[in-house]
Amino acid sequence: MVADICDENGWRLRGARSLAAESLQIHLTGIILPSLCQDDDVFHWVIDGDPMPHYSASRTWEGRATKQSTVSLLVQHSVWFKMATPRHAFLMWIAHNDRMPTRVRLSSWGLGTSTSCCLCDSALETRDHLFLGCEISEQIWKLVLRRLGYTHSAFMTWTSFIEWISLKDSTTPLILKKLVAHATIYNIWAERNKRMHQEISSTPPTIYKLIDHNIRDTILEKKKIKKSFKTLMLSWLRNV
Ligand SMILES: [Zn+2]
């Protein structure tokens, strides 16, 4: 909460790790401390300078989309789609924009951490290595892709990965492909964090089982509101 990061002495913020964070901290030092204000907290949503009466995901997206003209519609539909699991889609979006705090990025912020991959400890922990090129991730993708019915077992580049989740094919329904890709990225990142912060590690088959559970839960939940999701479960179970 905001109250947790300020007291009567001022803001209690850790060092800014990016230009945007630094700008925010400069702004914060110029406004009245929330702890000294007697009014109730309220949310203010402002998009492109227009105050909004309430939060609107579509308006927020439009605001982003006009700013980021390089974002193709293809990618937009691959990351933000109606039936996506929000926490998976959010992480996928951050990863797609290469904004994940990988060890290489942490190091570039001057944090002095090792740049070695948390999963294999034998390569630089960049986004592309961690999610696609790492031997651990490759083993997970191999299991996932085989389950979906594909003969290829890995992705050479982030671009080829995004193209794969953006384009329809005859092997598996596009929506299932997107849900599985999101869940795989999410679980690889969760595994990386567990290894980094808790020193707990799971094997690729165990991580694959978590992805399987994620997908089953998502389909069971969504099929209550969308009947076509029933056929997705059949597609997901056909290669068990
Ligand atoms: Zn690795």
py3Dmol code that shows the C-alpha trace and the ligand (Angstrom):
import py3Dmol

protein = """\
ATOM      1  CA  MET A   1       0.000   0.000   0.000  1.00  0.00           C
ATOM      2  CA  VAL A   2       1.026   3.609  -0.467  1.00  0.00           C
ATOM      3  CA  ALA A   3       0.994   3.988   3.326  1.00  0.00           C
ATOM      4  CA  ASP A   4       3.699   1.331   3.553  1.00  0.00           C
ATOM      5  CA  ILE A   5       6.210   3.311   1.545  1.00  0.00           C
ATOM      6  CA  CYS A   6       5.996   6.650   3.345  1.00  0.00           C
ATOM      7  CA  ASP A   7       5.948   7.930   6.893  1.00  0.00           C
ATOM      8  CA  GLU A   8       6.178  11.306   8.647  1.00  0.00           C
ATOM      9  CA  ASN A   9       9.790  11.582   7.473  1.00  0.00           C
ATOM     10  CA  GLY A  10       8.986  11.186   3.795  1.00  0.00           C
ATOM     11  CA  TRP A  11       9.042   8.492   1.142  1.00  0.00           C
ATOM     12  CA  ARG A  12      10.832   5.252   1.921  1.00  0.00           C
ATOM     13  CA  LEU A  13      11.736   4.110  -1.594  1.00  0.00           C
ATOM     14  CA  ARG A  14      14.580   1.901  -2.745  1.00  0.00           C
ATOM     15  CA  GLY A  15      16.949   3.248  -5.370  1.00  0.00           C
ATOM     16  CA  ALA A  16      15.406   3.844  -8.796  1.00  0.00           C
ATOM     17  CA  ARG A  17      16.370   1.117 -11.242  1.00  0.00           C
ATOM     18  CA  SER A  18      15.212   2.831 -14.409  1.00  0.00           C
ATOM     19  CA  LEU A  19      14.743   6.274 -15.861  1.00  0.00           C
ATOM     20  CA  ALA A  20      10.956   5.958 -15.474  1.00  0.00           C
ATOM     21  CA  ALA A  21      11.291   4.995 -11.786  1.00  0.00           C
ATOM     22  CA  GLU A  22      13.645   7.928 -11.243  1.00  0.00           C
ATOM     23  CA  SER A  23      11.149  10.319 -12.866  1.00  0.00           C
ATOM     24  CA  LEU A  24       8.401   8.945 -10.623  1.00  0.00           C
ATOM     25  CA  GLN A  25      10.521   9.465  -7.505  1.00  0.00           C
ATOM     26  CA  ILE A  26      11.328  13.024  -8.539  1.00  0.00           C
ATOM     27  CA  HIS A  27       7.589  13.631  -9.006  1.00  0.00           C
ATOM     28  CA  LEU A  28       6.751  12.070  -5.617  1.00  0.00           C
ATOM     29  CA  THR A  29       9.137  14.323  -3.742  1.00  0.00           C
ATOM     30  CA  GLY A  30       7.199  17.308  -5.082  1.00  0.00           C
ATOM     31  CA  ILE A  31       3.739  16.330  -3.795  1.00  0.00           C
ATOM     32  CA  ILE A  32       2.167  16.261  -0.340  1.00  0.00           C
ATOM     33  CA  LEU A  33       2.763  13.031   1.554  1.00  0.00           C
ATOM     34  CA  PRO A  34      -0.335  10.801   1.575  1.00  0.00           C
ATOM     35  CA  SER A  35       0.091  10.128   5.311  1.00  0.00           C
ATOM     36  CA  LEU A  36      -0.423  13.841   6.010  1.00  0.00           C
ATOM     37  CA  CYS A  37      -3.585  14.085   3.927  1.00  0.00           C
ATOM     38  CA  GLN A  38      -6.941  13.572   5.678  1.00  0.00           C
ATOM     39  CA  ASP A  39      -9.007  12.791   2.552  1.00  0.00           C
ATOM     40  CA  ASP A  40     -10.022   9.271   1.565  1.00  0.00           C
ATOM     41  CA  ASP A  41      -7.958   7.670  -1.206  1.00  0.00           C
ATOM     42  CA  VAL A  42      -9.533   7.664  -4.666  1.00  0.00           C
ATOM     43  CA  PHE A  43      -8.360   6.233  -7.987  1.00  0.00           C
ATOM     44  CA  HIS A  44      -7.688   8.562 -10.896  1.00  0.00           C
ATOM     45  CA  TRP A  45      -7.500   6.984 -14.345  1.00  0.00           C
ATOM     46  CA  VAL A  46      -6.066   9.333 -16.938  1.00  0.00           C
ATOM     47  CA  ILE A  47      -5.453   8.159 -20.504  1.00  0.00           C
ATOM     48  CA  ASP A  48      -3.762  10.474 -22.976  1.00  0.00           C
ATOM     49  CA  GLY A  49      -4.571  13.369 -20.666  1.00  0.00           C
ATOM     50  CA  ASP A  50      -8.315  12.548 -20.461  1.00  0.00           C
ATOM     51  CA  PRO A  51      -9.652  11.811 -16.951  1.00  0.00           C
ATOM     52  CA  MET A  52     -11.702   8.591 -17.041  1.00  0.00           C
ATOM     53  CA  PRO A  53     -14.729   7.974 -14.775  1.00  0.00           C
ATOM     54  CA  HIS A  54     -13.543   4.384 -14.245  1.00  0.00           C
ATOM     55  CA  TYR A  55     -10.880   1.960 -15.450  1.00  0.00           C
ATOM     56  CA  SER A  56     -11.379   0.732 -19.008  1.00  0.00           C
ATOM     57  CA  ALA A  57      -9.139  -2.043 -20.357  1.00  0.00           C
ATOM     58  CA  SER A  58     -10.080  -1.277 -23.966  1.00  0.00           C
ATOM     59  CA  ARG A  59      -9.383   2.475 -23.599  1.00  0.00           C
ATOM     60  CA  THR A  60      -6.093   1.716 -21.886  1.00  0.00           C
ATOM     61  CA  TRP A  61      -5.174  -0.599 -24.740  1.00  0.00           C
ATOM     62  CA  GLU A  62      -6.169   2.009 -27.347  1.00  0.00           C
ATOM     63  CA  GLY A  63      -4.023   4.564 -25.516  1.00  0.00           C
ATOM     64  CA  ARG A  64      -1.056   2.202 -25.597  1.00  0.00           C
ATOM     65  CA  ALA A  65      -1.710   1.110 -29.172  1.00  0.00           C
ATOM     66  CA  THR A  66      -1.669   4.650 -30.547  1.00  0.00           C
ATOM     67  CA  LYS A  67       1.642   5.278 -28.808  1.00  0.00           C
ATOM     68  CA  GLN A  68       3.191   2.008 -29.913  1.00  0.00           C
ATOM     69  CA  SER A  69       2.429   1.908 -33.585  1.00  0.00           C
ATOM     70  CA  THR A  70       5.031  -0.792 -34.072  1.00  0.00           C
ATOM     71  CA  VAL A  71       2.861  -3.265 -32.194  1.00  0.00           C
ATOM     72  CA  SER A  72       1.300  -5.359 -34.884  1.00  0.00           C
ATOM     73  CA  LEU A  73      -2.297  -6.487 -34.668  1.00  0.00           C
ATOM     74  CA  LEU A  74      -1.009 -10.036 -34.912  1.00  0.00           C
ATOM     75  CA  VAL A  75       0.974  -9.684 -31.720  1.00  0.00           C
ATOM     76  CA  GLN A  76      -1.873  -7.859 -30.021  1.00  0.00           C
ATOM     77  CA  HIS A  77      -4.187 -10.794 -30.676  1.00  0.00           C
ATOM     78  CA  SER A  78      -1.564 -13.250 -29.546  1.00  0.00           C
ATOM     79  CA  VAL A  79      -1.011 -11.611 -26.197  1.00  0.00           C
ATOM     80  CA  TRP A  80      -4.278  -9.891 -25.289  1.00  0.00           C
ATOM     81  CA  PHE A  81      -7.203 -12.068 -26.268  1.00  0.00           C
ATOM     82  CA  LYS A  82     -10.538 -12.391 -24.582  1.00  0.00           C
ATOM     83  CA  MET A  83     -10.098 -15.848 -23.094  1.00  0.00           C
ATOM     84  CA  ALA A  84      -6.504 -15.354 -21.935  1.00  0.00           C
ATOM     85  CA  THR A  85      -5.564 -15.929 -18.312  1.00  0.00           C
ATOM     86  CA  PRO A  86      -4.789 -12.351 -17.184  1.00  0.00           C
ATOM     87  CA  ARG A  87      -1.670 -13.109 -15.108  1.00  0.00           C
ATOM     88  CA  HIS A  88      -0.248 -15.232 -17.930  1.00  0.00           C
ATOM     89  CA  ALA A  89      -1.077 -12.624 -20.598  1.00  0.00           C
ATOM     90  CA  PHE A  90       0.465  -9.841 -18.520  1.00  0.00           C
ATOM     91  CA  LEU A  91       3.717 -11.733 -18.114  1.00  0.00           C
ATOM     92  CA  MET A  92       3.701 -12.634 -21.811  1.00  0.00           C
ATOM     93  CA  TRP A  93       3.329  -8.946 -22.674  1.00  0.00           C
ATOM     94  CA  ILE A  94       6.233  -7.961 -20.440  1.00  0.00           C
ATOM     95  CA  ALA A  95       8.352 -10.759 -21.919  1.00  0.00           C
ATOM     96  CA  HIS A  96       7.436  -9.835 -25.470  1.00  0.00           C
ATOM     97  CA  ASN A  97       8.595  -6.286 -24.828  1.00  0.00           C
ATOM     98  CA  ASP A  98      11.791  -7.655 -23.252  1.00  0.00           C
ATOM     99  CA  ARG A  99      11.076  -5.948 -19.939  1.00  0.00           C
ATOM    100  CA  MET A 100      11.517  -8.956 -17.654  1.00  0.00           C
ATOM    101  CA  PRO A 101      14.107  -8.376 -14.915  1.00  0.00           C
ATOM    102  CA  THR A 102      16.421 -11.094 -16.213  1.00  0.00           C
ATOM    103  CA  ARG A 103      19.864 -11.256 -14.633  1.00  0.00           C
ATOM    104  CA  VAL A 104      21.431  -9.545 -17.633  1.00  0.00           C
ATOM    105  CA  ARG A 105      18.985  -6.634 -17.256  1.00  0.00           C
ATOM    106  CA  LEU A 106      19.437  -6.553 -13.447  1.00  0.00           C
ATOM    107  CA  SER A 107      23.165  -6.334 -14.025  1.00  0.00           C
ATOM    108  CA  SER A 108      22.709  -3.516 -16.555  1.00  0.00           C
ATOM    109  CA  TRP A 109      20.932  -1.555 -13.800  1.00  0.00           C
ATOM    110  CA  GLY A 110      24.120  -1.782 -11.741  1.00  0.00           C
ATOM    111  CA  LEU A 111      22.843  -4.304  -9.211  1.00  0.00           C
ATOM    112  CA  GLY A 112      26.035  -6.333  -9.343  1.00  0.00           C
ATOM    113  CA  THR A 113      24.261  -9.678  -9.629  1.00  0.00           C
ATOM    114  CA  SER A 114      25.534 -12.661 -11.577  1.00  0.00           C
ATOM    115  CA  THR A 115      24.444 -12.649 -15.207  1.00  0.00           C
ATOM    116  CA  SER A 116      24.407 -16.432 -15.372  1.00  0.00           C
ATOM    117  CA  CYS A 117      21.122 -18.189 -16.172  1.00  0.00           C
ATOM    118  CA  CYS A 118      19.253 -19.347 -13.031  1.00  0.00           C
ATOM    119  CA  LEU A 119      18.096 -22.501 -14.830  1.00  0.00           C
ATOM    120  CA  CYS A 120      21.289 -23.879 -16.418  1.00  0.00           C
ATOM    121  CA  ASP A 121      24.061 -21.678 -14.992  1.00  0.00           C
ATOM    122  CA  SER A 122      25.960 -21.944 -18.277  1.00  0.00           C
ATOM    123  CA  ALA A 123      24.794 -18.977 -20.378  1.00  0.00           C
ATOM    124  CA  LEU A 124      23.820 -15.328 -20.018  1.00  0.00           C
ATOM    125  CA  GLU A 125      20.302 -14.970 -18.632  1.00  0.00           C
ATOM    126  CA  THR A 126      18.678 -12.966 -21.426  1.00  0.00           C
ATOM    127  CA  ARG A 127      14.998 -13.242 -22.298  1.00  0.00           C
ATOM    128  CA  ASP A 128      15.616 -15.296 -25.428  1.00  0.00           C
ATOM    129  CA  HIS A 129      17.987 -17.670 -23.676  1.00  0.00           C
ATOM    130  CA  LEU A 130      15.826 -18.094 -20.552  1.00  0.00           C
ATOM    131  CA  PHE A 131      12.523 -18.740 -22.327  1.00  0.00           C
ATOM    132  CA  LEU A 132      13.676 -20.403 -25.549  1.00  0.00           C
ATOM    133  CA  GLY A 133      17.329 -21.368 -25.747  1.00  0.00           C
ATOM    134  CA  CYS A 134      18.049 -22.691 -22.254  1.00  0.00           C
ATOM    135  CA  GLU A 135      18.440 -26.473 -22.081  1.00  0.00           C
ATOM    136  CA  ILE A 136      15.808 -26.621 -19.298  1.00  0.00           C
ATOM    137  CA  SER A 137      13.319 -24.513 -21.292  1.00  0.00           C
ATOM    138  CA  GLU A 138      14.027 -26.584 -24.398  1.00  0.00           C
ATOM    139  CA  GLN A 139      13.100 -29.754 -22.522  1.00  0.00           C
ATOM    140  CA  ILE A 140       9.849 -28.124 -21.364  1.00  0.00           C
ATOM    141  CA  TRP A 141       9.007 -26.893 -24.892  1.00  0.00           C
ATOM    142  CA  LYS A 142       9.767 -30.342 -26.297  1.00  0.00           C
ATOM    143  CA  LEU A 143       7.157 -31.908 -23.979  1.00  0.00           C
ATOM    144  CA  VAL A 144       4.644 -29.104 -24.612  1.00  0.00           C
ATOM    145  CA  LEU A 145       5.035 -29.098 -28.398  1.00  0.00           C
ATOM    146  CA  ARG A 146       4.803 -32.880 -28.605  1.00  0.00           C
ATOM    147  CA  ARG A 147       1.622 -32.721 -26.521  1.00  0.00           C
ATOM    148  CA  LEU A 148       0.152 -30.230 -29.001  1.00  0.00           C
ATOM    149  CA  GLY A 149       1.046 -32.500 -31.918  1.00  0.00           C
ATOM    150  CA  TYR A 150       3.990 -30.589 -33.411  1.00  0.00           C
ATOM    151  CA  THR A 151       7.097 -32.244 -34.780  1.00  0.00           C
ATOM    152  CA  HIS A 152       9.460 -29.341 -34.075  1.00  0.00           C
ATOM    153  CA  SER A 153      10.693 -29.200 -30.499  1.00  0.00           C
ATOM    154  CA  ALA A 154      12.010 -25.675 -29.942  1.00  0.00           C
ATOM    155  CA  PHE A 155      12.129 -22.089 -31.233  1.00  0.00           C
ATOM    156  CA  MET A 156      15.294 -20.557 -32.625  1.00  0.00           C
ATOM    157  CA  THR A 157      14.282 -16.903 -32.065  1.00  0.00           C
ATOM    158  CA  TRP A 158      11.652 -14.857 -30.232  1.00  0.00           C
ATOM    159  CA  THR A 159      10.334 -13.727 -33.612  1.00  0.00           C
ATOM    160  CA  SER A 160       9.731 -17.303 -34.744  1.00  0.00           C
ATOM    161  CA  PHE A 161       8.021 -18.036 -31.418  1.00  0.00           C
ATOM    162  CA  ILE A 162       5.689 -15.041 -31.805  1.00  0.00           C
ATOM    163  CA  GLU A 163       4.936 -15.992 -35.401  1.00  0.00           C
ATOM    164  CA  TRP A 164       4.062 -19.485 -34.246  1.00  0.00           C
ATOM    165  CA  ILE A 165       1.519 -18.279 -31.672  1.00  0.00           C
ATOM    166  CA  SER A 166       0.122 -15.703 -34.092  1.00  0.00           C
ATOM    167  CA  LEU A 167      -0.674 -17.912 -37.074  1.00  0.00           C
ATOM    168  CA  LYS A 168      -3.374 -20.527 -37.540  1.00  0.00           C
ATOM    169  CA  ASP A 169      -2.323 -24.003 -38.583  1.00  0.00           C
ATOM    170  CA  SER A 170      -3.947 -27.396 -38.991  1.00  0.00           C
ATOM    171  CA  THR A 171      -2.182 -29.044 -36.033  1.00  0.00           C
ATOM    172  CA  THR A 172      -3.870 -27.404 -33.072  1.00  0.00           C
ATOM    173  CA  PRO A 173      -6.528 -24.713 -32.456  1.00  0.00           C
ATOM    174  CA  LEU A 174      -4.948 -21.258 -32.338  1.00  0.00           C
ATOM    175  CA  ILE A 175      -6.488 -20.382 -28.991  1.00  0.00           C
ATOM    176  CA  LEU A 176      -5.085 -23.543 -27.381  1.00  0.00           C
ATOM    177  CA  LYS A 177      -1.673 -22.758 -28.837  1.00  0.00           C
ATOM    178  CA  LYS A 178      -1.802 -19.261 -27.309  1.00  0.00           C
ATOM    179  CA  LEU A 179      -3.016 -20.482 -23.904  1.00  0.00           C
ATOM    180  CA  VAL A 180      -0.265 -23.114 -23.780  1.00  0.00           C
ATOM    181  CA  ALA A 181       2.441 -20.674 -24.904  1.00  0.00           C
ATOM    182  CA  HIS A 182       1.395 -18.179 -22.217  1.00  0.00           C
ATOM    183  CA  ALA A 183       1.301 -20.879 -19.518  1.00  0.00           C
ATOM    184  CA  THR A 184       4.721 -22.179 -20.567  1.00  0.00           C
ATOM    185  CA  ILE A 185       6.345 -18.736 -20.429  1.00  0.00           C
ATOM    186  CA  TYR A 186       4.646 -18.124 -17.055  1.00  0.00           C
ATOM    187  CA  ASN A 187       5.848 -21.411 -15.552  1.00  0.00           C
ATOM    188  CA  ILE A 188       9.418 -21.033 -16.867  1.00  0.00           C
ATOM    189  CA  TRP A 189       9.560 -17.616 -15.179  1.00  0.00           C
ATOM    190  CA  ALA A 190       8.041 -19.031 -11.959  1.00  0.00           C
ATOM    191  CA  GLU A 191      10.682 -21.798 -11.973  1.00  0.00           C
ATOM    192  CA  ARG A 192      13.438 -19.241 -12.538  1.00  0.00           C
ATOM    193  CA  ASN A 193      12.168 -17.189  -9.577  1.00  0.00           C
ATOM    194  CA  LYS A 194      11.914 -20.228  -7.305  1.00  0.00           C
ATOM    195  CA  ARG A 195      15.495 -21.168  -8.125  1.00  0.00           C
ATOM    196  CA  MET A 196      16.728 -17.609  -7.672  1.00  0.00           C
ATOM    197  CA  HIS A 197      14.884 -16.653  -4.487  1.00  0.00           C
ATOM    198  CA  GLN A 198      14.081 -19.931  -2.722  1.00  0.00           C
ATOM    199  CA  GLU A 199      16.733 -22.270  -4.117  1.00  0.00           C
ATOM    200  CA  ILE A 200      14.003 -24.776  -4.979  1.00  0.00           C
ATOM    201  CA  SER A 201      14.184 -26.493  -8.343  1.00  0.00           C
ATOM    202  CA  SER A 202      11.792 -28.699 -10.293  1.00  0.00           C
ATOM    203  CA  THR A 203      12.507 -30.962 -13.250  1.00  0.00           C
ATOM    204  CA  PRO A 204      11.161 -30.172 -16.745  1.00  0.00           C
ATOM    205  CA  PRO A 205       8.579 -33.031 -16.488  1.00  0.00           C
ATOM    206  CA  THR A 206       7.284 -31.551 -13.203  1.00  0.00           C
ATOM    207  CA  ILE A 207       7.034 -28.079 -14.763  1.00  0.00           C
ATOM    208  CA  TYR A 208       5.257 -29.636 -17.741  1.00  0.00           C
ATOM    209  CA  LYS A 209       2.708 -31.153 -15.316  1.00  0.00           C
ATOM    210  CA  LEU A 210       2.078 -27.685 -13.847  1.00  0.00           C
ATOM    211  CA  ILE A 211       1.458 -26.352 -17.357  1.00  0.00           C
ATOM    212  CA  ASP A 212      -0.912 -29.259 -18.005  1.00  0.00           C
ATOM    213  CA  HIS A 213      -2.861 -28.419 -14.816  1.00  0.00           C
ATOM    214  CA  ASN A 214      -2.955 -24.725 -15.751  1.00  0.00           C
ATOM    215  CA  ILE A 215      -4.430 -25.538 -19.156  1.00  0.00           C
ATOM    216  CA  ARG A 216      -6.999 -28.019 -17.793  1.00  0.00           C
ATOM    217  CA  ASP A 217      -8.110 -25.527 -15.123  1.00  0.00           C
ATOM    218  CA  THR A 218      -8.360 -22.704 -17.680  1.00  0.00           C
ATOM    219  CA  ILE A 219     -10.439 -24.777 -20.110  1.00  0.00           C
ATOM    220  CA  LEU A 220     -12.742 -26.079 -17.350  1.00  0.00           C
ATOM    221  CA  GLU A 221     -13.291 -22.564 -16.089  1.00  0.00           C
ATOM    222  CA  LYS A 222     -13.847 -20.961 -19.512  1.00  0.00           C
ATOM    223  CA  LYS A 223     -16.112 -23.645 -20.910  1.00  0.00           C
ATOM    224  CA  LYS A 224     -18.766 -22.483 -18.432  1.00  0.00           C
ATOM    225  CA  ILE A 225     -19.011 -19.250 -20.429  1.00  0.00           C
ATOM    226  CA  LYS A 226     -17.956 -20.381 -23.893  1.00  0.00           C
ATOM    227  CA  LYS A 227     -19.207 -23.710 -25.251  1.00  0.00           C
ATOM    228  CA  SER A 228     -16.482 -23.975 -27.919  1.00  0.00           C
ATOM    229  CA  PHE A 229     -13.973 -24.476 -25.098  1.00  0.00           C
ATOM    230  CA  LYS A 230     -15.290 -28.030 -24.653  1.00  0.00           C
ATOM    231  CA  THR A 231     -13.570 -29.066 -27.908  1.00  0.00           C
ATOM    232  CA  LEU A 232     -10.327 -27.481 -26.671  1.00  0.00           C
ATOM    233  CA  MET A 233     -10.175 -30.028 -23.856  1.00  0.00           C
ATOM    234  CA  LEU A 234     -10.410 -32.825 -26.427  1.00  0.00           C
ATOM    235  CA  SER A 235      -7.569 -31.226 -28.396  1.00  0.00           C
ATOM    236  CA  TRP A 236      -5.460 -30.904 -25.258  1.00  0.00           C
ATOM    237  CA  LEU A 237      -6.087 -34.491 -24.156  1.00  0.00           C
ATOM    238  CA  ARG A 238      -5.660 -36.236 -27.504  1.00  0.00           C
ATOM    239  CA  ASN A 239      -1.877 -36.677 -27.162  1.00  0.00           C
ATOM    240  CA  VAL A 240      -1.676 -37.436 -23.421  1.00  0.00           C
TER     241      VAL A 240
END
"""
ligand_1 = """\
1
ZN
Zn 19.916 -21.408 -19.164
"""
view = py3Dmol.view(width=600, height=400)
view.addModel(protein, "pdb")
view.setStyle({"model": 0}, {"cartoon": {"style": "trace"}})
view.addModel(ligand_1, "xyz")
view.setStyle({"model": 1}, {"stick": {}})
view.zoomTo()
view.show()
